[in-house]
Amino acid sequence: MNNAKENEWSRKLTVKSNATLLVRDTLGCTCPREIFDHYEVGSHFSVNIPMVQLIMGERLLVRIVDADRLNEPEKTAIELLIEGRAERDMLRLNRFRLVIVGTLPPSQIQVLKGLPEAMDPKVHLHILPVLGFD
């Protein structure tokens, strides 16, 4: 399995301005600026899918996954959202954001966007064609 995209995203997110651009501007997080003073970039594997993981200021968990890795987008997104929410709770963080990067059919996007609402108001799903710094 080639993790070139994930490795590139991780490398770019170690730059504070890129992490800030993604979390505040692209994802719309209104967290205080001080969360960017301490954040971690790492790798995470869930349901056999590699992802980039950010933990922002002990408040926010962000996981970024390549859309091409989702063989069954709806089923996999549900699994990733449930697992991310559990991890958020275990780490005692405030919010979880799952970011799917790439192209999906419009009908699939509509279905996916409704998933977090039924789960938890502090779980969010973002579907982006590219990360803001690609």
N, CA, C and O of each residue as an XYZ file, in Angstrom:
536
protein
N       0.841     -1.177      0.000
C       0.000      0.000      0.000
C       0.890      1.245      0.000
O       1.783      1.383      0.836
N       0.636      2.136     -0.937
C       1.421      3.356     -1.071
C       0.770      4.464     -0.241
O      -0.396      4.799     -0.448
N       1.511      5.015      0.674
C       0.991      6.066      1.557
C       1.542      7.437      1.176
O       1.701      8.300      2.039
N       1.832      7.644     -0.096
C       2.465      8.890     -0.531
C       1.625     10.115     -0.178
O       2.161     11.103      0.323
N       0.321     10.066     -0.431
C      -0.530     11.223     -0.110
C      -0.519     11.513      1.385
O      -0.355     12.657      1.807
N      -0.696     10.468      2.175
C      -0.731     10.655      3.628
C       0.596     11.203      4.145
O       0.616     12.068      5.021
N       1.705     10.700      3.601
C       3.023     11.188      4.026
C       3.204     12.663      3.665
O       3.753     13.438      4.447
N       2.740     13.040      2.480
C       2.843     14.436      2.049
C       1.960     15.340      2.916
O       2.392     16.416      3.331
N       0.738     14.908      3.187
C      -0.164     15.693      4.045
C       0.452     15.872      5.435
O       0.442     16.971      5.990
N       0.991     14.773      5.993
C       1.618     14.853      7.320
C       2.760     15.857      7.327
O       2.878     16.689      8.227
N       3.599     15.756      6.300
C       4.754     16.664      6.213
C       4.290     18.118      6.166
O       4.830     18.974      6.866
N       3.287     18.387      5.337
C       2.806     19.770      5.196
C       2.104     20.267      6.457
O       2.176     21.451      6.784
N       1.427     19.365      7.165
C       0.702     19.790      8.368
C       1.607     20.056      9.559
O       1.159     20.617     10.558
N       2.872     19.664      9.473
C       3.788     20.021     10.552
C       4.113     21.514     10.529
O       4.640     22.052     11.503
N       3.800     22.176      9.425
C       3.963     23.626      9.320
C       2.710     24.264      9.922
O       1.599     24.047      9.438
N       2.899     25.045     10.973
C       1.780     25.610     11.726
C       0.799     26.388     10.850
O      -0.411     26.303     11.060
N       1.297     27.139      9.878
C       0.397     27.921      9.027
C      -0.509     27.009      8.192
O      -1.657     27.367      7.927
N      -0.017     25.846      7.776
C      -0.850     24.903      7.028
C      -1.923     24.284      7.922
O      -3.076     24.148      7.513
N      -1.539     23.911      9.140
C      -2.514     23.343     10.079
C      -3.594     24.370     10.408
O      -4.776     24.035     10.480
N      -3.185     25.615     10.605
C      -4.141     26.686     10.899
C      -5.075     26.912      9.719
O      -6.286     27.038      9.901
N      -4.525     26.966      8.519
C      -5.337     27.149      7.319
C      -6.378     26.041      7.192
O      -7.550     26.311      6.930
N      -5.949     24.799      7.377
C      -6.878     23.679      7.260
C      -7.971     23.750      8.323
O      -9.158     23.733      7.998
N      -7.578     23.828      9.574
C      -8.543     23.722     10.673
C      -9.446     24.952     10.768
O     -10.663     24.811     10.890
N      -8.885     26.123     10.714
C      -9.699     27.334     10.888
C     -10.415     27.739      9.609
O     -11.628     27.950      9.614
N      -9.679     27.848      8.525
C     -10.266     28.393      7.298
C     -11.039     27.355      6.499
O     -12.175     27.607      6.098
N     -10.447     26.207      6.265
C     -11.097     25.196      5.427
C     -12.206     24.461      6.182
O     -13.306     24.296      5.654
N     -11.926     24.019      7.411
C     -12.918     23.263      8.170
C     -13.854     24.157      8.983
O     -14.895     23.698      9.453
N     -13.496     25.414      9.148
C     -14.371     26.353      9.846
C     -14.380     26.232     11.356
O     -15.346     26.640     12.001
N     -13.330     25.685     11.929
C     -13.253     25.540     13.377
C     -13.082     26.915     14.022
O     -12.272     27.727     13.576
N     -13.849     27.158     15.065
C     -13.760     28.435     15.775
C     -12.994     28.301     17.088
O     -13.134     29.134     17.984
N     -12.193     27.259     17.195
C     -11.371     27.065     18.394
C     -10.477     28.279     18.617
O     -10.091     28.955     17.663
N     -10.152     28.552     19.868
C      -9.235     29.668     20.136
C      -7.870     29.446     19.488
O      -7.427     28.312     19.307
N      -7.228     30.535     19.149
C      -5.921     30.459     18.471
C      -4.872     29.695     19.273
O      -3.953     29.117     18.693
N      -4.996     29.687     20.591
C      -3.966     29.021     21.390
C      -3.912     27.511     21.174
O      -2.914     26.890     21.542
N      -4.937     26.898     20.597
C      -4.836     25.453     20.343
C      -3.747     25.155     19.321
O      -3.239     24.036     19.260
N      -3.392     26.150     18.523
C      -2.362     25.947     17.505
C      -0.955     26.062     18.085
O       0.029     25.777     17.402
N      -0.866     26.480     19.342
C       0.442     26.550     19.990
C       0.957     25.149     20.335
O       2.160     24.931     20.471
N       0.024     24.212     20.473
C       0.416     22.834     20.767
C      -0.501     21.897     19.991
O      -1.690     21.781     20.290
N       0.064     21.236     18.997
C      -0.705     20.242     18.253
C       0.225     19.132     17.803
O       1.437     19.319     17.687
N      -0.363     17.980     17.553
C       0.398     16.808     17.138
C      -0.095     16.340     15.776
O      -1.297     16.324     15.509
N       0.832     15.967     14.930
C       0.521     15.370     13.627
C       1.045     13.943     13.678
O       2.197     13.708     14.044
N       0.200     13.003     13.312
C       0.630     11.613     13.327
C      -0.130     10.791     12.313
O      -0.921     11.309     11.524
N       0.127      9.507     12.353
C      -0.561      8.558     11.486
C      -1.538      7.759     12.318
O      -1.351      7.559     13.519
N      -2.583      7.309     11.654
C      -3.571      6.464     12.319
C      -4.090      5.464     11.297
O      -4.239      5.792     10.120
N      -4.364      4.253     11.744
C      -4.970      3.234     10.884
C      -6.274      2.805     11.528
O      -6.319      2.502     12.721
N      -7.317      2.783     10.746
C      -8.613      2.306     11.211
C      -9.286      1.617     10.035
O      -9.182      2.083      8.900
N      -9.958      0.538     10.291
C     -10.576     -0.312      9.262
C      -9.623     -0.504      8.073
O     -10.027     -0.432      6.913
N      -8.358     -0.750      8.396
C      -7.304     -1.005      7.403
C      -7.056      0.156      6.453
O      -6.621     -0.050      5.320
N      -7.325      1.348      6.895
C      -7.124      2.536      6.067
C      -6.147      3.469      6.777
O      -6.363      3.828      7.934
N      -5.068      3.867      6.088
C      -4.147      4.839      6.695
C      -4.740      6.246      6.633
O      -5.373      6.632      5.650
N      -4.521      6.985      7.689
C      -5.013      8.359      7.772
C      -3.969      9.235      8.440
O      -3.060      8.754      9.117
N      -4.124     10.522      8.232
C      -3.343     11.503      8.972
C      -4.212     11.927     10.153
O      -5.414     12.148     10.007
N      -3.594     12.034     11.305
C      -4.323     12.435     12.507
C      -3.714     13.696     13.097
O      -2.495     13.816     13.226
N      -4.573     14.622     13.447
C      -4.165     15.828     14.165
C      -4.872     15.846     15.508
O      -6.068     15.570     15.593
N      -4.139     16.167     16.542
C      -4.756     16.468     17.835
C      -4.372     17.909     18.126
O      -3.201     18.241     18.310
N      -5.382     18.742     18.163
C      -5.176     20.184     18.280
C      -5.450     20.648     19.707
O      -6.588     20.617     20.176
N      -4.392     21.077     20.387
C      -4.518     21.712     21.688
C      -5.350     20.973     22.703
O      -6.046     21.600     23.502
N      -5.296     19.665     22.695
C      -6.061     18.849     23.630
C      -7.555     19.156     23.593
O      -8.252     19.015     24.598
N      -8.048     19.585     22.402
C      -9.467     19.899     22.252
C     -10.105     19.228     21.046
O     -11.280     18.862     21.079
N      -9.328     19.069     19.981
C      -9.910     18.670     18.706
C      -9.134     17.505     18.098
O      -7.904     17.522     18.041
N      -9.876     16.493     17.643
C      -9.295     15.367     16.921
C      -9.734     15.488     15.463
O     -10.926     15.583     15.171
N      -8.765     15.483     14.556
C      -9.031     15.546     13.116
C      -8.367     14.344     12.474
O      -7.195     14.063     12.724
N      -9.122     13.635     11.645
C      -8.540     12.544     10.859
C      -8.816     12.822      9.391
O      -9.927     13.190      9.009
N      -7.781     12.640      8.575
C      -7.856     12.950      7.147
C      -7.618     11.664      6.371
O      -6.619     10.974      6.575
N      -8.550     11.351      5.478
C      -8.478     10.110      4.715
C      -8.656     10.412      3.229
O      -9.426     11.294      2.849
N      -7.941      9.675      2.409
C      -8.032      9.778      0.962
C      -9.309      9.069      0.497
O      -9.513      7.899      0.819
N     -10.157      9.754     -0.243
C     -11.415      9.179     -0.731
C     -11.186      7.915     -1.552
O     -12.036      7.025     -1.559
N     -10.066      7.822     -2.235
C      -9.774      6.638     -3.050
C      -9.637      5.371     -2.204
O      -9.710      4.262     -2.734
N      -9.442      5.526     -0.912
C      -9.286      4.364     -0.029
C     -10.628      3.827      0.484
O     -10.671      2.788      1.143
N     -11.706      4.525      0.187
C     -13.023      4.122      0.683
C     -13.732      3.266     -0.364
O     -14.420      3.787     -1.241
N     -13.559      1.961     -0.266
C     -14.195      1.057     -1.232
C     -15.715      1.115     -1.126
O     -16.415      1.079     -2.138
N     -16.214      1.204      0.083
C     -17.646      1.349      0.349
C     -17.803      2.627      1.167
O     -17.841      2.569      2.396
N     -17.895      3.785      0.502
C     -17.840      5.058      1.224
C     -18.809      5.201      2.399
O     -18.398      5.646      3.471
N     -20.069      4.839      2.230
C     -21.026      5.026      3.324
C     -20.694      4.125      4.513
O     -20.624      4.590      5.650
N     -20.493      2.859      4.251
C     -20.172      1.906      5.324
C     -18.876      2.300      6.029
O     -18.807      2.306      7.258
N     -17.865      2.624      5.253
C     -16.562      2.962      5.835
C     -16.629      4.271      6.610
O     -16.045      4.379      7.688
N     -17.331      5.266      6.078
C     -17.452      6.545      6.786
C     -18.142      6.355      8.133
O     -17.734      6.952      9.129
N     -19.183      5.528      8.167
C     -19.863      5.262      9.441
C     -18.885      4.641     10.436
O     -18.828      5.054     11.594
N     -18.118      3.654      9.988
C     -17.136      3.007     10.869
C     -16.103      4.010     11.362
O     -15.754      4.013     12.543
N     -15.614      4.860     10.466
C     -14.599      5.851     10.850
C     -15.172      6.892     11.804
O     -14.487      7.320     12.732
N     -16.405      7.301     11.591
C     -17.042      8.275     12.487
C     -17.255      7.682     13.881
O     -16.998      8.344     14.887
N     -17.716      6.456     13.938
C     -17.931      5.804     15.237
C     -16.610      5.625     15.973
O     -16.510      5.905     17.167
N     -15.602      5.159     15.249
C     -14.292      4.942     15.868
C     -13.661      6.268     16.298
O     -13.055      6.346     17.367
N     -13.800      7.306     15.477
C     -13.252      8.618     15.827
C     -13.941      9.229     17.030
O     -13.293      9.842     17.878
N     -15.260      9.065     17.108
C     -15.994      9.583     18.270
C     -15.541      8.873     19.543
O     -15.370      9.512     20.581
N     -15.347      7.556     19.470
C     -14.888      6.799     20.638
C     -13.492      7.258     21.061
O     -13.217      7.407     22.251
N     -12.617      7.480     20.086
C     -11.263      7.959     20.386
C     -11.316      9.361     20.998
O     -10.607      9.646     21.962
N     -12.148     10.224     20.443
C     -12.329     11.577     21.004
C     -12.727     11.486     22.465
O     -12.168     12.183     23.311
N     -13.697     10.625     22.763
C     -14.167     10.484     24.137
C     -13.092      9.905     25.048
O     -12.919     10.358     26.179
N     -12.374      8.903     24.553
C     -11.318      8.285     25.348
C     -10.219      9.301     25.690
O      -9.687      9.308     26.801
N      -9.891     10.156     24.716
C      -8.851     11.168     24.928
C      -9.373     12.416     25.638
O      -8.609     13.328     25.953
N     -10.673     12.444     25.882
C     -11.340     13.579     26.545
C     -11.168     14.876     25.757
O     -10.882     15.936     26.314
N     -11.351     14.752     24.447
C     -11.302     15.920     23.578
C     -12.727     16.423     23.370
O     -13.690     15.746     23.730
N     -12.853     17.598     22.796
C     -14.154     18.238     22.640
C     -14.868     17.850     21.347
O     -16.072     17.596     21.358
N     -14.138     17.804     20.238
C     -14.759     17.548     18.935
C     -13.936     16.572     18.108
O     -12.738     16.381     18.320
N     -14.643     15.955     17.143
C     -13.989     15.087     16.166
C     -14.431     15.524     14.778
O     -15.618     15.723     14.522
N     -13.450     15.672     13.881
C     -13.723     16.013     12.489
C     -13.057     14.974     11.595
O     -11.844     14.772     11.645
N     -13.879     14.320     10.774
C     -13.374     13.394      9.767
C     -13.366     14.141      8.450
O     -14.376     14.713      8.039
N     -12.207     14.130      7.787
C     -12.046     14.840      6.521
C     -11.753     13.803      5.433
O     -10.750     13.092      5.495
N     -12.632     13.729      4.449
C     -12.440     12.854      3.304
C     -11.979     13.740      2.149
O     -12.661     14.696      1.782
N     -10.823     13.419      1.583
C     -10.235     14.250      0.532
C     -10.250     13.493     -0.796
O      -9.681     12.408     -0.919
N     -10.912     14.090     -1.779
C     -10.954     13.481     -3.101
C     -12.332     13.622     -3.719
O     -13.155     14.426     -3.282
N     -12.559     12.821     -4.744
C     -13.797     12.910     -5.512
C     -14.712     11.736     -5.195
O     -14.298     10.577     -5.212
N     -15.959     12.065     -4.908
C     -17.008     11.067     -4.714
C     -18.201     11.486     -5.558
O     -18.346     12.671     -5.861
N     -19.059     10.550     -5.947
C     -20.266     10.924     -6.697
C     -21.155     11.851     -5.861
O     -21.258     11.668     -4.648
N     -21.799     12.845     -6.489
C     -22.651     13.784     -5.745
C     -23.714     13.095     -4.887
O     -23.986     13.542     -3.773
N     -24.311     12.026     -5.382
C     -25.328     11.324     -4.593
C     -24.719     10.729     -3.321
O     -25.369     10.698     -2.277
N     -23.487     10.264     -3.408
C     -22.794      9.703     -2.247
C     -22.471     10.804     -1.235
O     -22.572     10.591     -0.027
N     -22.086     11.965     -1.726
C     -21.768     13.089     -0.840
C     -22.990     13.474     -0.020
O     -22.872     13.718      1.181
N     -24.152     13.533     -0.642
C     -25.387     13.895      0.072
C     -25.663     12.914      1.205
O     -26.007     13.329      2.311
N     -25.516     11.624      0.943
C     -25.745     10.604      1.962
C     -24.740     10.768      3.104
O     -25.113     10.736      4.276
N     -23.472     10.941      2.757
C     -22.424     11.040      3.767
C     -22.583     12.270      4.649
O     -22.356     12.199      5.857
N     -22.966     13.380      4.067
C     -23.070     14.617      4.851
C     -24.127     14.529      5.941
O     -24.041     15.253      6.933
N     -25.110     13.669      5.786
C     -26.142     13.530      6.803
C     -25.771     12.611      7.956
O     -26.476     12.575      8.964
N     -24.684     11.871      7.827
C     -24.330     10.882      8.844
C     -24.016     11.470     10.226
O     -24.566     10.983     11.214
N     -23.165     12.485     10.342
C     -22.798     12.955     11.684
C     -23.966     13.549     12.465
O     -23.999     13.454     13.692
N     -24.918     14.155     11.775
C     -26.046     14.791     12.462
C     -26.800     13.804     13.343
O     -27.274     14.163     14.420
N     -26.911     12.564     12.887
C     -27.635     11.554     13.643
C     -26.811     10.992     14.793
O     -27.339     10.289     15.654
N     -25.516     11.301     14.810
C     -24.604     10.716     15.787
C     -24.379     11.554     17.028
O     -24.600     11.114     18.157
N     -23.938     12.764     16.787
C     -23.411     13.571     17.885
C     -23.169     14.977     17.334
O     -22.565     15.115     16.271
N     -23.620     16.012     18.022
C     -23.402     17.365     17.497
C     -21.937     17.807     17.489
O     -21.605     18.836     16.899
N     -21.073     17.050     18.129
C     -19.654     17.398     18.157
C     -18.820     16.469     17.277
O     -17.612     16.326     17.468
N     -19.490     15.844     16.312
C     -18.836     15.022     15.293
C     -19.162     15.660     13.952
O     -20.323     15.942     13.656
N     -18.134     15.886     13.144
C     -18.313     16.572     11.864
C     -17.647     15.776     10.751
O     -16.629     15.115     10.957
N     -18.245     15.855      9.569
C     -17.690     15.220      8.386
C     -17.507     16.280      7.327
O     -18.430     17.034      7.018
N     -16.305     16.334      6.770
C     -15.987     17.283      5.695
C     -15.531     16.482      4.487
O     -14.731     15.554      4.608
N     -16.050     16.850      3.318
C     -15.622     16.207      2.085
C     -15.038     17.322      1.204
O     -15.736     18.246      0.788
N     -13.741     17.197      0.940
C     -13.019     18.237      0.219
C     -12.402     17.659     -1.052
O     -11.918     16.527     -1.041
N     -12.412     18.419     -2.141
C     -11.747     17.926     -3.355
C     -10.231     17.824     -3.160
O      -9.596     16.900     -3.670
N      -9.659     18.771     -2.423
C      -8.229     18.782     -2.075
C      -8.089     19.463     -0.710
O      -8.990     20.175     -0.266
N      -6.964     19.236     -0.060
C      -6.679     19.998      1.161
C      -6.270     21.405      0.727
O      -5.736     21.582     -0.368
N      -6.507     22.376      1.548
C      -6.279     23.768      1.192
C      -4.868     24.110      0.778
O      -4.650     25.149      0.155
N      -3.899     23.269      1.104
C      -2.505     23.572      0.795
C      -1.922     22.636     -0.243
O      -0.715     22.660     -0.481
N      -2.756     21.803     -0.871
C      -2.274     20.875     -1.911
C      -1.782     21.628     -3.125
O      -1.342     21.013     -4.096
